[in-house]
Amino acid sequence: MKILLTGSSGGIGKAIAEIFAENGHEVTGLDVLPPAFVHPLFKHVETDVVAGKLPEGAFDIIINNAGVQNSGRDIDVNLKGAMRVTENYLCNSVKSVLFIASASATTGSEFPEYVASKGGLVAYMKNVALRVAEWGATANSLSPGGVYTSLNRRVMQTPELWKRIMDVTPLKKWATAREIAEWAYFITVVNKSMTAQDIIIDNGESSDAHFVW
């Protein structure tokens, strides 16, 4: 199948590109940064999802992963960029649409504009799911909590901050980018019946509750 993936030059996006290419799918990656992945089935397009030129073509799977955090452009990139890309390629040949959101869309525990952008992304996903259902296609979102990526290096390398995070994380770890990519592959390729759902992958952090008796 032909896959369109935004934010493919690092972290979760790079891991998603790798797993799809490894499984024989043609991947077109869009990113403002140079490619970080080389494979015969991977094509890189250096562009901005907000205002850059989008490549022509039709795709079986659309994965919106491009995102920024506390940048002053969170809503433009994370939400409006994803909407622009999706609407540009949405047609009855699409089999699945996936949005990489955030656990903070549910908990609200993040930078204000970031939370708003990811919460809007989940709401938009549900709108897309309703529209593509007539084609038998699915639309869902993945909402990771902490992930071992360079974006989170600051807290990962600060013992005091890392301890505070682990204190409220039941499984006492974060997910790897590869693990999130495996979820992305399952939801878009294997899954045929789940749609309009937001899946939280956060090692239990958002469900942590303290019972006092």
QUILIN-V814940 format. One record per residue. RES is the residue in three letters. PSI is psi in whole degrees, -180 to 180 (NA if undefined). D_LAST is the distance of its C-alpha to the last C-alpha in Angstrom with 2 decimals. Layout:
BEGIN
res=<RES;RES>
psi=<PSI;PSI>
d_last=<D_LAST;D_LAST>
END
This chain:
BEGIN
res=<MET;LYS;ILE;LEU;LEU;THR;GLY;SER;SER;GLY;GLY;ILE;GLY;LYS;ALA;ILE;ALA;GLU;ILE;PHE;ALA;GLU;ASN;GLY;HIS;GLU;VAL;THR;GLY;LEU;ASP;VAL;LEU;PRO;PRO;ALA;PHE;VAL;HIS;PRO;LEU;PHE;LYS;HIS;VAL;GLU;THR;ASP;VAL;VAL;ALA;GLY;LYS;LEU;PRO;GLU;GLY;ALA;PHE;ASP;ILE;ILE;ILE;ASN;ASN;ALA;GLY;VAL;GLN;ASN;SER;GLY;ARG;ASP;ILE;ASP;VAL;ASN;LEU;LYS;GLY;ALA;MET;ARG;VAL;THR;GLU;ASN;TYR;LEU;CYS;ASN;SER;VAL;LYS;SER;VAL;LEU;PHE;ILE;ALA;SER;ALA;SER;ALA;THR;THR;GLY;SER;GLU;PHE;PRO;GLU;TYR;VAL;ALA;SER;LYS;GLY;GLY;LEU;VAL;ALA;TYR;MET;LYS;ASN;VAL;ALA;LEU;ARG;VAL;ALA;GLU;TRP;GLY;ALA;THR;ALA;ASN;SER;LEU;SER;PRO;GLY;GLY;VAL;TYR;THR;SER;LEU;ASN;ARG;ARG;VAL;MET;GLN;THR;PRO;GLU;LEU;TRP;LYS;ARG;ILE;MET;ASP;VAL;THR;PRO;LEU;LYS;LYS;TRP;ALA;THR;ALA;ARG;GLU;ILE;ALA;GLU;TRP;ALA;TYR;PHE;ILE;THR;VAL;VAL;ASN;LYS;SER;MET;THR;ALA;GLN;ASP;ILE;ILE;ILE;ASP;ASN;GLY;GLU;SER;SER;ASP;ALA;HIS;PHE;VAL;TRP>
psi=<162;126;133;124;124;153;49;1;8;166;-130;-40;-44;-42;-37;-44;-44;-47;-35;-43;-41;-29;16;14;146;124;127;117;134;131;152;-15;160;163;145;14;132;126;145;-26;5;129;129;133;117;105;166;126;-21;-46;-3;168;132;139;150;158;169;147;148;-35;133;123;114;104;-21;132;155;165;124;45;-12;-7;17;-47;-39;-48;-54;-38;-60;-36;-44;-39;-43;-47;-48;-50;-29;-33;-1;120;175;1;-10;133;-28;144;133;138;130;104;-131;148;-26;-16;-25;-43;-26;6;81;-171;140;-51;-34;-48;-45;-40;-41;-35;-41;-35;-41;-41;-42;-38;-42;-36;-44;-41;-41;-37;-35;-9;-33;-19;-1;16;161;156;128;173;149;131;89;150;-127;136;140;88;167;-26;-30;14;-36;-47;-30;-33;7;102;-42;-45;-41;-41;-42;-36;-47;-28;-26;15;105;-41;-1;39;172;172;154;159;-37;-39;-43;-37;-38;-39;-44;-42;-45;-47;-35;-29;-49;-46;134;-12;-19;128;157;29;145;120;118;124;90;19;27;2;-43;-17;2;124;146;112;124;128;NA>
d_last=<54.23;54.59;51.49;51.15;48.51;47.86;46.59;48.00;48.86;45.68;42.10;40.82;44.15;46.23;44.06;44.48;48.22;48.45;46.71;48.78;52.02;51.31;51.03;54.37;53.49;55.44;53.23;54.30;52.11;52.13;51.15;52.43;52.45;54.87;53.96;51.80;52.54;55.89;56.51;59.44;57.23;55.65;57.34;56.15;56.88;56.31;55.39;52.92;50.90;51.05;54.79;56.48;58.79;57.12;59.00;60.72;59.86;57.67;54.50;52.56;49.19;48.05;45.22;44.22;42.66;44.40;42.05;41.73;38.87;38.98;42.75;43.72;44.84;41.56;42.17;45.83;45.33;42.01;42.47;46.10;47.44;45.58;46.84;50.37;50.47;48.99;51.32;54.27;53.89;52.32;54.74;54.93;55.41;51.86;49.62;46.32;44.88;41.90;40.20;38.22;35.58;32.35;28.61;28.73;30.43;27.08;24.73;27.24;26.46;30.05;33.26;33.90;37.18;36.01;33.02;35.42;37.94;35.62;33.99;37.56;38.49;35.92;37.20;40.76;40.04;39.17;42.44;44.37;42.81;44.09;47.54;48.07;46.90;50.44;51.69;49.15;47.53;43.87;42.04;38.57;36.69;34.86;32.15;31.63;28.97;30.10;33.41;35.49;38.43;40.55;39.05;35.79;37.58;36.55;32.84;33.54;35.76;33.65;31.28;28.92;28.64;28.40;25.49;23.57;24.37;23.41;20.01;19.14;21.25;19.69;23.17;24.18;27.57;29.63;32.14;35.84;38.43;39.96;36.80;36.68;40.39;39.87;37.48;40.17;42.81;40.89;40.06;43.65;45.77;44.02;41.94;43.98;41.53;38.54;39.31;37.77;34.56;32.72;31.35;28.74;29.21;26.75;25.10;21.82;21.58;21.48;18.71;16.39;12.93;9.84;6.57;3.81;0.00>
END
